[in-house]
Amino acid sequence: MTILIVHCELNRSDAKSYKSRESILRKEITKGRRMDQISPNGSIYFVHTPETAQIFMKRLVENCTMNKDKDRLAVVDANLGKVYIWGSFDEEIRAKFPFLVEECSA
């Protein structure tokens, strides 16, 4: 089973919308998983899943109404040592991890 490290930063400009989207995100991350397959730590989740990082990320983006210009999502596939990003990341992350970062096209 794949081990993913998931980090998501949602735009907080609208507090009501943020809380609702955060709840949806949490439910989507835990969907179909037993409690021993998920370990949350603030905005970071450690997830054991049969999904690939790309499929997992695409599902989150599509089902959590995320905004590519304001939200950020990074998924690290611990087995492959790859980082997949989506959203408003600056060029600095690409410069720091030129061989590890792949942009998700979800």
C-alpha positions in Angstrom: 0.0 0.0 0.0 1.2 3.5 -0.8 2.2 5.9 2.0 1.3 9.5 1.2 2.1 12.6 3.1 -0.6 15.2 2.3 -0.3 18.9 3.0 -3.1 21.3 2.1 -3.4 25.1 2.6 -6.8 26.5 1.9 -7.4 30.2 1.3 -8.7 31.7 4.6 -10.1 35.0 3.2 -13.7 33.8 3.8 -13.8 32.1 7.2 -17.2 30.5 6.7 -16.2 29.0 3.3 -12.8 28.0 4.7 -14.4 25.9 7.5 -16.8 24.2 5.1 -14.1 23.4 2.6 -11.8 22.2 5.4 -14.5 19.8 6.6 -15.1 18.5 3.1 -11.3 18.0 2.6 -11.0 16.1 5.8 -13.9 13.8 4.9 -12.4 13.3 1.4 -9.0 12.3 2.8 -10.5 9.8 5.2 -13.0 8.4 2.7 -12.7 4.7 2.5 -9.9 4.5 5.1 -9.8 2.9 8.5 -8.6 5.1 11.4 -5.3 3.2 11.6 -4.6 4.2 7.9 -4.7 7.9 8.6 -2.6 10.0 11.0 -3.5 13.7 11.0 -1.1 16.4 12.4 -2.5 19.9 11.8 -2.8 20.5 8.1 -0.6 17.4 7.3 -2.0 13.9 7.0 -0.1 10.6 6.7 -2.3 8.2 4.6 -1.9 4.6 3.7 -3.9 4.1 0.5 -4.1 1.8 -2.5 -4.4 5.0 -4.7 -1.5 6.5 -6.5 -0.5 10.0 -5.5 -1.8 11.5 -8.8 -5.2 9.8 -8.4 -5.5 10.7 -4.8 -4.6 14.4 -5.6 -7.0 14.6 -8.5 -9.9 13.2 -6.3 -9.2 15.8 -3.6 -9.0 18.7 -6.1 -12.2 17.7 -7.9 -14.3 16.9 -4.8 -13.1 19.7 -2.5 -13.8 22.7 -4.8 -10.3 23.9 -4.6 -9.1 27.2 -6.3 -5.8 26.8 -8.1 -5.0 30.5 -7.7 -5.6 30.6 -3.9 -5.2 27.1 -2.5 -2.2 24.8 -2.3 -1.9 21.0 -2.2 1.2 18.9 -2.0 1.3 15.1 -1.9 4.5 13.3 -1.2 4.6 9.7 -2.3 7.0 8.2 0.3 7.5 5.0 -1.6 8.6 6.7 -4.8 10.2 9.8 -3.2 8.2 12.1 -5.4 6.4 15.3 -4.6 3.3 16.3 -6.5 2.0 19.9 -6.2 -1.1 21.7 -7.2 -2.1 25.3 -6.7 -0.4 28.6 -5.9 3.2 27.5 -5.2 5.9 29.9 -6.0 9.0 29.2 -8.1 11.1 28.7 -5.0 9.8 25.2 -4.4 10.6 24.2 -7.9 14.1 25.6 -7.5 14.7 23.7 -4.2 13.4 20.4 -5.6 14.0 20.4 -9.3 14.1 16.6 -9.7 11.4 15.7 -7.1 8.5 18.1 -7.9 6.0 17.3 -10.5 3.0 19.5 -11.2 -0.3 17.7 -11.0 -2.6 18.5 -13.9 -5.8 17.8 -12.0 
